[in-house]
Amino acid sequence: MQILTPKIMLQFSAKVIIDTRSTKKDNTHSVKLRISYDYQQHYYLLNKSFTKERWDKIMSEKAKGKDLDEQLVLKAIEKRAIDTINSLHPFSLTSFEKKLFKRSYKKSDLLLMMKDYQDELLQKGSKGTSECYKSSESSIKAYLKAKKLPHPIFEDITPEWLTKYEEWMLSRGRSVTTVGIYMRNIRTLMNIAIDKGLLNHEAYPFGKRKYIIPATRNIKKALHKDDIKNIYNYSPISKQEEYAKDMWMFSYLCNGMNIKDIALLKHSSLVNNQIEFIRAKTANTKKQDSKPIRANINSPMRAIMHKWGKHSIDPEEYLFDILAKNDDSEEIFRKVKQTTKNINKYMKKIGVKLGIEQPLTTYVARHSFATILKNSDTSVQYISEALGHTSLQTTAIYLDSFEKEEIEKNQEKLLDF
């Protein structure tokens, strides 16, 4: 039904529909109130669901009995929506929702929660993760625009919706890795929605016999001990190479610490010839599980700290000259990103000179630390604690790669007779 508000002369439509885009386990479809306004469509669940056959009977002109009763209820909701629209001058969805439903459906909007979650991450200093969710938001908006779909509420995110979104991303040249990242972001918000009572657990679209997030077999390459030795003994030809090499080696020797955690180290992190720190990646999300990671300070690490560190008696002063005390989260993000970029740039050049096939990055330092310990028969429990993982399963996945020489050696055992 078309409505014209007399003061602002904008077109609206309000209609109760059955949403056949998704099917529940009992083969029924959700009934929704669809509001079209300003070239957008908004859907509101009505806590009713029918099979398509039952719906056709209910909405038939010849409906009778219980079917007619349902029709009258749905028509009454539709009329009340129209009356509500006509009573609002000017019209806004917020005021419409508040008046018609006595509560705001905005909280159930996936994109609005994604935006709020970005802001929450920024407040916690997780700039990088916030940017990742921002990229997800942009991708979903582009998909909705291309397919002329409404902004989804959580009930709209079905296995079918996710599958079509995945297919669209792949058709646009997105990698499976990117698809997996965006889908995991959606999954996180769906879990939050369930925790907040915005979504029934039965409507959760992820899992076995539902939507499975695609995953690539991520073959993580670690360096051989000989490669580490060659890097350690390499003589830099510039200050940039010297800094990159030293910080890369510091990361390798200090439990594979990433550059952000190195940048955040303070003089107070030095305790009894050890470095104690909590990973920035988990500090805000798992405060109750936060356990300091400890690494002994050996001679090479001490030399690097002496060469590139800030000499201060202030325990709150940063250990390395990467960050300043008054840096906010935006500045920390920028400086860490630039420092990591510079280290990777010069380490890759060093790797080429040394004939190392694997491009040298700070991530390779972290993985090499873990893998070399594993191949030296170090317990997975120790490696897990050193890396700051919260579960052995995470560490097992992380270590799920072997050096070529080890694979060949084990393969030869099959013919050792």
KAVENBEL-V468934 format. One record per run of one state. SS is the DSSP state (hx for helix, st for strand, lp for the rest). FROM is the first residue (numbers start at 1). TO is the last residue. If there is no record, write none. Layout:
BEGIN
ss = {SS	SS}
from = {FROM	FROM}
to = {TO	TO}
END
This chain:
BEGIN
ss = {lp	st	lp	st	lp	st	lp	st	lp	hx	lp	hx	lp	hx	lp	hx	st	hx	lp	hx	lp	st	hx	lp	hx	lp	hx	lp	hx	lp	st	lp	st	lp	hx	lp	hx	lp	hx	lp	st	hx	st	lp	st	lp	hx	lp	hx	lp	st	lp	hx	st	lp	st	lp	st	lp	hx	lp	hx	lp	hx	lp	hx	lp	hx	lp}
from = {1	2	5	11	20	29	38	40	51	52	59	66	88	93	102	105	109	110	124	127	148	153	154	157	159	172	176	196	201	204	206	207	211	212	225	234	239	254	259	265	266	267	270	272	274	278	280	284	287	290	293	297	299	309	310	318	319	320	321	329	355	362	376	380	388	392	399	404	416}
to = {1	4	10	19	28	37	39	50	51	58	65	87	92	101	104	108	109	123	126	147	152	153	156	158	171	175	195	200	203	205	206	210	211	224	233	238	253	258	264	265	266	269	271	273	277	279	283	286	289	292	296	298	308	309	317	318	319	320	328	354	361	375	379	387	391	398	403	415	417}
END
